[in-house]
Amino acid sequence: MQHEQPQVGAQAHKQDGTRPAQRYGRREFAHRMAALGAGALLPASAVGGQASPAENRPRAISRFRVQLPPHRYATQMLPDSPFGINTQIFRLDDPDIDRRLEMMQQAGVKWGRQDFVWRQIETEKGRYNFEPHERVVASYHKHGLHLFGNLAYNPKFHDPRTPEGVEAYCRFARAAVERFRGRVDHWQLWNEPNGGFWDGTPEEYARMAAAAGRAIHEANPKAKVLALNMAFCDILWAQTVLKLIPYNSFDIVCYHPYRNPSTPEESFDWWTLDRYQKVALSPWHKGRVPPDYPPIRQSFVEQTRDLVRLLETYGRPKPLWITEMTWNALLAAYGTPELRQADLMVRFYILALGTGHVHKIFPWGFRDGGTDQQSGSQMVGMVRSDLTPRYWFYAHAWMARLLEGKRWERNDVFGPDVYSVVFRDPGSGECVLVTWTTRPYAYLRIQNEGGLTVCDVYGCERFVPKDPKGGRPVIAPLSESPVFVTGPGELRSQEVPNPGMQT
């Protein structure tokens, strides 16, 4: 949804390769990217005037540092890792790509989403230039990151809504798959075709996706096809597409469940309400979204469960990947304070994995798109535009260190306002329990067989030894900021009444 850094002038209207003049009127983020542009961020002296002292001030300053221990899996390629990111490598010749990938590696990221922009690769009919992507793929792997390729954004001489354009897209997809076979084996079919990056109908997207899915599987039977890739958890649009596309033409379902500023646990989604009922993401949605559209009054987990139920009507549910998601840290409506952003993102990860259906999460994105503190399209990153870490960077780094190599096992408590989710290392048997509350305070009883360590999202630890008089459990106070609990045994937990409510 929140794609590509702003550029000056006409190029600001050509970022994603679709027909932006019509789309930007319907999409606040894309509209702001075009309207603000890089020129809006330059000091007056850069456009012929005199810069004031205020214009020369940094737009944001971080004065904290969190000490990170070495990451056990820093250089290893881990295909089963859930920790991804939209790397936002748009210019493939950027001199700081390696520095950015080093920081992703430090943050515990093991997967990246990378655009393979069709119109940049096929600048002449039938001729493909993949050399810039060769260098980028090699850099990903050098830093221990897998990637999947997003095949999108047509050149002007191909229209993927037409049969001829579908054939051209299939040739392009087949060329990419064959070129990078064994190095990139996951391929996404377009970006947010329900949200303005696709000018056609759901039927036209389904026709293209079905043909491209077959072409990718023929070119590499081991390749995985990522389909739908929809803005939000758009059940209405997904129903239409799934009726038209063969269920075996894709392997993974992707969605982008943005819900600013609502929490993931809330049974109300302000962002979906505004985008569908007030803005209408694309012409197809206009007049089709009922006032009682269920996702508007659902939590993230409820939305995901409805998507799984829909998939079950066509066969065995596909794995789910969340290939965009964030709480934007802008200083404006729908913005989220940076400390809260870190807490919400960790909670979102644990809830997603706790559904048992979401396999990977790719937040949007790694780096801010600019320095405008009031821009939703720019305030998106784990790090600022100058690569200074936000709180969310360190929270992700600690989460990845504590959970990498472990698998979701069970949910001891899973709402409505207390959560306790257990992960286990399949080799060592070591468990990690992640817990929080959406109330101002709550309490969790955790068995203590041999001493428990409680760690917050920034690595601050407290140790509680085993009670020598019989293993009395730990009563852990909870807040809206998650904590990670480690220790021997099963780490069984249960919610207990708040003080004053106990009988």
Secondary structure, 3 states (H helix, E strand, C coil): CCCCCCCCHHHHHCCCCCCHHHHHCCCHHHHHHHHHCHHHHCCHHHHCCCCCHHHHCCCCCCCCCCCCCCCCCCCCCCCCCCEEEECCCCCCCCCCHHHHHHHHHHCCCCEEEEEEEHHHHCCECCECCCHHHHHHHHHHHHCCCEEEEEEECCCCCCCCCCHHHHHHHHHHHHHHHHHCCCCCCEEEECCCCCCCCCCCCHHHHHHHHHHHHHHHHHHCCCCEEEEEEEEECCHHHHHHHHCCCCHHHCCEEEEECCCCCCCCCCCCCHHHHHHHHHHCCCCCCCCCCCCCCHHHHCCHHHHHHHHHHHHHCCCCCCCEEECCCCCCCCCCCCCCCHHHHHHHHHHHHHHHHHCCCEEEECCCCCECCCCCCCCCCCCCCCECCCCCECHHHHHHHHHHHHHCCCEEEEEEEECCCEEEEEEECCCCCCEEEEEEECCCCEEEEECCCCCEEEEECCCCEEEECCCCCCCCCEEEEECCCCEEEEECCCCCEEEECCCCCCC
